Amino acid sequence: MEFWKDGRDLQNVPRHPGQITHEDFFVPFGGESDRQAGDRFSSEIDNILQNTDAKNIICVAHGGVLWLYYLRKVENRNPEDSKYFGNCCVLEFDIDDNNKVTFANIYNPTVD
């Protein structure tokens, strides 16, 4: 387990009621806000899609940034999906010929 210099557990980010992301918690420590991390990851996915003819692509990221991408791309979210998010989860998206991204499925071998 990792700890902040003041002894707080790194995994227990304080949250207010209804908060579903880390928001800007890591900014004072030199990290990114959710918006910054989500923008960076989404931009990279868009860049990959625009510069490949591949039919299958695998992108690897930590669970937090995958959660942010999921929140951006999935319109009709299933509240149960959040229990599947972690650093081992796999998100499956379908991409149409116009590079429209549609959520297909979520897998987490540590939960399934």
C-alpha positions as CSV (number, residue, x, y, z in Angstrom):
1,M,0.0,0.0,0.0
2,E,1.3,3.5,-0.9
3,F,0.9,6.5,1.3
4,W,1.1,10.3,0.9
5,K,3.8,12.0,2.9
6,D,1.3,12.9,5.6
7,G,0.3,9.2,5.9
8,R,-3.0,9.2,4.0
9,D,-3.7,6.1,1.8
10,L,-3.3,6.9,-1.9
11,Q,-6.2,4.7,-2.8
12,N,-8.7,6.5,-0.6
13,V,-9.3,9.7,-2.5
14,P,-11.8,11.9,-0.5
15,R,-15.1,12.3,-2.4
16,H,-18.3,14.3,-1.9
17,P,-21.7,12.6,-2.3
18,G,-22.4,11.7,-5.9
19,Q,-18.8,12.1,-7.0
20,I,-17.9,9.4,-9.6
21,T,-14.4,10.5,-10.6
22,H,-11.3,12.0,-8.9
23,E,-12.1,15.4,-10.4
24,D,-9.1,17.7,-9.8
25,F,-7.8,15.9,-6.7
26,F,-4.3,15.1,-8.1
27,V,-3.6,18.6,-9.6
28,P,-2.0,20.0,-6.4
29,F,0.4,17.0,-6.5
30,G,1.5,17.6,-10.1
31,G,-1.1,15.3,-11.6
32,E,-3.9,15.9,-14.1
33,S,-7.5,16.8,-13.6
34,D,-10.1,14.4,-14.9
35,R,-10.8,16.8,-17.8
36,Q,-7.1,16.9,-18.7
37,A,-6.6,13.1,-18.5
38,G,-9.8,12.5,-20.4
39,D,-8.9,15.0,-23.1
40,R,-5.4,13.5,-23.5
41,F,-6.6,9.9,-23.7
42,S,-9.5,10.8,-26.1
43,S,-7.2,12.7,-28.3
44,E,-4.8,9.8,-28.6
45,I,-7.6,7.4,-29.4
46,D,-8.9,9.8,-32.1
47,N,-5.3,10.1,-33.5
48,I,-5.0,6.3,-33.6
49,L,-8.3,5.9,-35.4
50,Q,-7.5,8.6,-38.0
51,N,-4.1,7.1,-38.8
52,T,-4.7,3.4,-39.2
53,D,-6.6,1.0,-41.4
54,A,-6.5,-1.8,-38.9
55,K,-9.7,-3.7,-38.1
56,N,-8.7,-4.4,-34.5
57,I,-6.8,-2.2,-32.1
58,I,-5.8,-2.7,-28.5
59,C,-5.1,0.3,-26.3
60,V,-3.8,-0.2,-22.7
61,A,-4.4,2.3,-19.9
62,H,-5.1,2.3,-16.2
63,G,-8.6,1.8,-14.9
64,G,-9.1,5.5,-14.0
65,V,-8.5,6.8,-17.5
66,L,-10.6,4.0,-19.0
67,W,-13.4,5.0,-16.6
68,L,-13.1,8.6,-17.9
69,Y,-13.3,7.5,-21.5
70,Y,-16.3,5.3,-20.7
71,L,-18.1,8.2,-19.1
72,R,-17.4,10.3,-22.3
73,K,-18.4,7.7,-24.8
74,V,-21.3,5.7,-23.3
75,E,-24.6,7.5,-23.4
76,N,-26.8,4.9,-21.7
77,R,-24.6,3.7,-18.9
78,N,-25.4,0.8,-16.7
79,P,-24.8,1.7,-13.1
80,E,-23.6,-1.9,-12.5
81,D,-20.7,-1.4,-15.0
82,S,-18.7,0.7,-12.4
83,K,-18.1,-2.5,-10.3
84,Y,-16.1,-3.9,-13.3
85,F,-13.6,-1.0,-13.5
86,G,-10.1,-1.6,-12.4
87,N,-6.6,-1.9,-13.8
88,C,-7.5,-5.3,-15.2
89,C,-10.7,-4.4,-17.0
90,V,-11.1,-4.6,-20.8
91,L,-13.5,-2.2,-22.6
92,E,-14.7,-3.2,-26.0
93,F,-15.8,-0.5,-28.4
94,D,-17.1,-0.8,-32.0
95,I,-15.8,1.8,-34.4
96,D,-17.8,2.5,-37.6
97,D,-16.4,3.7,-41.0
98,N,-16.7,7.3,-39.8
99,N,-14.7,6.6,-36.6
100,K,-17.8,6.8,-34.4
101,V,-17.1,5.0,-31.2
102,T,-19.8,2.9,-29.6
103,F,-19.5,1.0,-26.4
104,A,-19.9,-2.8,-26.8
105,N,-18.9,-4.6,-23.6
106,I,-16.8,-4.6,-20.5
107,Y,-14.8,-7.5,-19.1
108,N,-12.9,-7.7,-15.8
109,P,-11.2,-11.1,-15.2
110,T,-10.8,-10.2,-11.5
111,V,-14.7,-9.9,-11.2
112,D,-16.1,-12.1,-13.9
